[in-house]
Amino acid sequence: MTTVIEVRGVTKQFKIHHERHQSLKERLLHPRSGSTELFNALREVSFDVGAGETVGIVGHNGSGKSTLLKCICGVLKPTAGQIRLRGSLAALLELGAGFQPELSGRDNVYLYGAMLGLSRRTVDAVFDEIVEFSEIAPFIDTQVKFYSSGMYVRLAFAVAVNVDPDILVVDEVLAVGDERFQAKCVDRIQHFQREGRTILLVTHNADQVRALCDRAIVLDGGDLVADGPTHESLRVFRERLLDDAAEHDPEKLLGTIQIESVTTPSGSFEVRSGAGAHLEVTVSSQGAFSGNFVVEVFTRAGLLVSRSDAQGAPVNLVPGVNRVAVDLPTLPLLDGVYDVNLGVVDALGHTVVAWREGAASLQVIYDGREGGIVALGAAVTQL
Amino acid sequence: MDEASLAGPRERALAAAPVRVVSARVGLGRRLANLWSRRELLWGLVFSDIRIKYKNSALGIFWSMLSPAFTLAVYYMVFSLFLKNGIPNFVVYLFAGLVVWNMFLTAVSTATGVIVDRAALVKKVSFPREILALSNVGAAIVYFVVQVVVLVVFLLVLRHAPAWGFLWLLPVSFLALAAFSAALSVVMSAVNVYFRDMKHLIEVVLQLWFWLTPVVYSYENSIAPHLAAHGLSILYFLNPVTLVVVTFQRVFYVTPVVHSTVTGQVLNILPTWSFARFLELNLALLALSLVAFVVAEAVFGRLEGNFESEL
């Protein structure tokens, strides 16, 4: 496999100005103003991305994921280290940033194309496709300043994805536009995957990463803390989130509650499809706590089968060891292994106080030969 | 079967694609090559700049004519009616110098603020940032060409023939001016990011610079004798715009030696150099300006690393 993105020891420092001296007088009066502070947005980050991979970059706000992406796109220059890229790159960073409000949609398509490094002739060849994808054909000769924000984003997205990039970089843009357009974007990205293009997806939406990526990279405070298969990286991501939450936890609840172990009455995690699973969870708590359990079931491919949160009666934990029964009354699933994640949240559901990724793995046994996730048992008979 | 034959066409094309490097220090050669490879963006920005400027105005690009025409009229009235400088046919002399000055002025004054003005773009989209400054130089060149066309029409109406033998100096001189304007614009646009009042300072400097350039007065007649007396003639040509202005005046105004319209005395208003001498000086200026541009690129490369924390 050809390596298309090679990130080697990339460090990015920002100067934070506490007082800005931007006029000449101020610069002359304070030649070496002491009120700047260096801030490491990225520290010695290294990884490779091969052709055709879809890699998710996750991390909470301020983890450096957008900085990393901007370095890869060349918008920012790393302070140290280097990034080597092979093939053309299109970035969906803040869609429409390159647009000139005074120009028509048509002129902007060409100008934006030129910014992405395309010749006029190349844009000519895909112009009709761009207009069709953006669904703004009647307004293509209208000045962009009269566009609605949705039209603006659609046009920018249409240009970026129709320029035949080898590498597509996507930053949170899937969060914009209406639901139908989002679906169209996801569809387009999946189409790109099938064509063997390389995709970097930055988001803090773990579900999106699970759905689209084979591999994920986790950044935390500028450090690369995990790089591997999506579900493993996401486990690290969630643990980091919990650690982080613990630091800002006003009631100091986090860490006081631990999900220790999960067993079943029979000791077996094999379940026949359609039957239920009864899990017995051992939870240790340092104090009394009343909250709810969150239960997630994932396929091995990382698809969310079900998430139930804060449903049912609250659980009252007492200091010491508690035993809690988690009932999954029916699992109408196809053959395979399903991972169960368990968490404890406060009564309002705002704060996660304990989390156990991969608390149990259920082996579902099903004799039918259906495809998909759910065993519907569809039957066809002649009437 | 080897790995390459299993790979799809995209992957094979990828394996052959050149590698681009993003790092703190990019070599000057690579910068220049990169700039050249993005020239299409430069044309795109030049024309969008011009279109945006006149999009909502009824007279369009003619506005770019009105201001120079007004300047021409004012200086003509002042220096041939009130403060008589004695140059016969002064309007041609003035016009020839003014087209050169206008291009330099427009390029440098608009380019200085451009990186700050387009901060949103600079922070979001990747392209060689100096293209923004160069697009302003490009727009200034377009206005320059329009003004030269007007000058030619003007000369036709006045039935004033240029110095045909010197005509080939124009492209060399123009290129030298363009390269020098580009060098200064690129540096100023970057410096302005760090010192925001550079934009205002440059306006003042350019005003002073105008009076140091022989556009409304004649170089040979008013300053050269004083400098020559101290052996400092070269000092005057440290201002690169002067040589270009004098060359344009030599081509369009033609006569270096005239009789004053005021006193009737013989006035030596332009250098009496031969074509070869003019060419030599202009080629030297072109070479120096190109060196200045390369230096400007290097300076810009050093300064742009911190743009995002300053913008």
Contacts between the chains, C-beta under 8 A, distances in Angstrom:
chain1	res1	chain2	res2	distance
A	1	B	11	7.9
A	2	B	7	7.7
A	2	B	11	5.9
A	2	B	14	5.2
A	2	B	15	4.7
A	4	B	14	6.2
A	14	B	308	7.6
A	14	B	309	5.1
A	15	B	306	6.9
A	15	B	309	4.5
A	16	B	309	7.6
A	17	B	309	7.4
A	22	B	194	7.4
A	22	B	195	7.0
A	22	B	196	4.6
A	22	B	310	7.6
A	23	B	195	7.1
A	23	B	196	5.9
A	23	B	197	4.8
A	24	B	195	5.0
A	24	B	197	4.8
A	24	B	198	7.2
A	24	B	201	6.9
A	25	B	197	7.6
A	27	B	194	7.8
A	27	B	195	6.1
A	51	B	10	7.6
A	51	B	11	5.1
A	51	B	14	5.4
A	52	B	11	7.1
A	71	B	22	6.3
A	72	B	22	7.2
A	73	B	126	5.0
A	74	B	20	7.8
A	74	B	22	5.1
A	74	B	126	3.7
A	75	B	123	6.8
A	75	B	124	6.5
A	75	B	125	6.8
A	75	B	126	4.8
A	75	B	308	7.9
A	76	B	308	5.7
A	77	B	22	6.7
A	77	B	23	7.1
A	77	B	24	5.7
A	77	B	26	7.9
A	77	B	304	7.6
A	77	B	305	5.4
A	78	B	22	6.8
A	78	B	23	6.3
A	78	B	24	5.8
A	79	B	24	5.8
A	80	B	24	6.1
A	81	B	23	7.0
A	81	B	24	7.9
A	82	B	21	5.6
A	82	B	22	6.5
A	82	B	23	3.6
A	82	B	24	7.9
A	83	B	21	7.1
A	83	B	22	4.2
A	83	B	23	7.1
A	84	B	19	5.0
A	84	B	20	7.1
A	84	B	21	5.4
A	84	B	22	7.9
A	85	B	19	6.8
A	85	B	20	4.6
A	85	B	21	7.7
A	85	B	22	7.1
A	86	B	14	5.8
A	86	B	15	7.8
A	86	B	17	5.0
A	86	B	18	7.6
A	86	B	19	5.3
A	86	B	20	7.7
A	87	B	13	7.8
A	87	B	14	4.8
A	87	B	17	4.7
A	88	B	17	7.9
A	91	B	125	7.9
A	91	B	126	7.2
A	93	B	124	5.9
A	93	B	125	7.9
A	94	B	124	5.0
A	97	B	120	6.1
A	97	B	121	6.4
A	97	B	123	8.0
A	97	B	124	3.5
A	97	B	125	5.9
A	98	B	121	6.0
A	98	B	124	7.1
A	98	B	125	4.7
A	100	B	48	5.8
A	100	B	52	6.3
A	102	B	51	7.8
A	102	B	52	4.4
A	102	B	55	5.3
A	102	B	56	8.0
A	103	B	48	5.8
A	103	B	51	6.6
A	103	B	52	6.5
A	103	B	55	7.8
A	107	B	48	6.5
A	107	B	51	7.2
A	110	B	44	6.4
A	111	B	44	5.1
A	111	B	45	7.4
A	111	B	48	5.5
A	114	B	38	8.0
A	114	B	40	5.4
A	114	B	41	4.2
A	114	B	44	4.1
A	114	B	45	7.8
A	115	B	41	6.1
A	115	B	125	5.2
A	115	B	127	5.5
A	117	B	38	6.9
A	117	B	41	7.7
A	117	B	127	7.7
A	119	B	40	5.6
A	120	B	40	6.6
A	120	B	44	8.0
A	143	B	55	7.8
A	166	B	10	7.1
A	166	B	14	5.8
A	166	B	17	7.2
A	195	B	10	6.9
A	196	B	8	5.5
A	196	B	10	5.2
A	196	B	11	6.4
A	197	B	10	7.2
